[in-house]
Amino acid sequence: MGAPRPTDPDPSQAQQAALLTESGNGPTTPDEAELLAAKFGQPNSAGVYGAPATGGSAA
C-alpha cells in the first residue's frame, strides 16, 4: 500500500504541495470515451458525460 494519510490538522502550504502527486490514473479501457458516449451521450463543453442540461426551467 501507499504511504499513510497525513494527520496534521493544519499543514503548511509547503507540506500540502509535497503531498500532490500525479496519480497516473487514465482511462480504464482504451475505448472508454466511446463507451461513455454510448451510455450517456456526447460530453458537454467541460468534458462531462451525462451532465444535466443547463438553462432550462425545472419542472
Buried (B, 14 or more C-beta within 10 A) or exposed (E): EEEEEEEEEEEEEEEEEEEEEEEEEEEEEEEEBEBBBEEEEEBEEEEEBEEEEEEEEEE
